[in-house]
Amino acid sequence: MTRAAGADGVEGVRPLPRQSAVDRRPNHAEIENRLTEELASVVAGARRRALRDGDRQIDTAHLLHTLLESDPEVRAVFAGPQVARLLGYLVQRSIGYGLRWQVGVEDAGAAPGVPGTPGWSPVAARSMTQAYACAVRRGERLTHGVDLLVALVAATGSRAVEVMGAVGIDVGAVARRFASV
């Protein structure tokens, strides 16, 4: 049985669909090349925290935890007692509460079958990409901590959003605060 050759002269082979720059998952070097020095330090801290906690990937809670510890601009978004409650909850998670999270990958809203970014949960990698897009919209070349916070707050169903909700933070109010930015 013979088939007619396609327009490109190749029989029976369909071209692979092209991914746009927005749809394509960045690798970890692409993510980290888009960061200010301060945010690169946050990512390094999140990576150390994930390894210390026995997690296979950096997730949004690791990012939120290190971001709160390292970035005064991010801490200023929350009222004083909220920062203490967030950090307290995140510390509890790192010393044992998070064991239930080690069982699986944080994948809230991830497209099934789409390859992820090694070392990152699908949601954390997507949040980093969205943080960069936020910076670009502001005319910046590099991603700042507040850009990442905006992306984390928007990551509905993520571990970071779960943590914020658990300590009584109105994630919608935080998101609205940045809607005009």
Stockholm file with secondary structure:
# STOCKHOLM 1.0

chainA/1-181         MTRAAGADGVEGVRPLPRQSAVDRRPNHAEIENRLTEELASVVAGARRRALRDGDRQIDTAHLLHTLLESDPEVRAVFAGPQVARLLGYLVQRSIGYGLRWQVGVEDAGAAPGVPGTPGWSPVAARSMTQAYACAVRRGERLTHGVDLLVALVAATGSRAVEVMGAVGIDVGAVARRFASV
#=GR chainA/1-181 SS CCCCCCTTSCSSCCCCCCCCTTTSCCCHHHHHTTBCHHHHHHHHHHHHHHHHHTCSSBCHHHHHHHHHHHCHHHHTTSCHHHHHHHHHHHHHIIIIITHHHHTSCCCTTCCTTCCCCTTBCHHHHHHHHHHHHHHHHTTCSSBCHHHHHHHHHHCTTSHHHHHHHHTTCCHHHHHHHHHTC
#=GC SS_cons         CCCCCCTTSCSSCCCCCCCCTTTSCCCHHHHHTTBCHHHHHHHHHHHHHHHHHTCSSBCHHHHHHHHHHHCHHHHTTSCHHHHHHHHHHHHHIIIIITHHHHTSCCCTTCCTTCCCCTTBCHHHHHHHHHHHHHHHHTTCSSBCHHHHHHHHHHCTTSHHHHHHHHTTCCHHHHHHHHHTC
//
